[in-house]
Amino acid sequence: MSIVGYYDGTAVRVNEPLPINQKVIVIPVENEMEWEESAAGVLHQYANTSLIEQEKDAWRKAVVEKHGRK
């Protein structure tokens, strides 16, 4: 889930309601025209394209490594 909001000089305000005590990650954006309205869009610039193929099976491999095959 990603939610767009703004900083009003005192607090970060979000455009949708959140549950009480919901933990959030705030990623400041300088120019709104340069990003998609999602965390993936904002973080895309940091992606290591050489690792994308390995990431497809990363969760499955980690589970097998930790718990073994049964």
Secondary structure, 3 states (H helix, E strand, C coil): CCCCEEECCCCEEECCCCCCCCCCCCCCCCCHHHCCCCHHHHHHHHCCHHHHHHHCCHHHHHHHHHHCCC
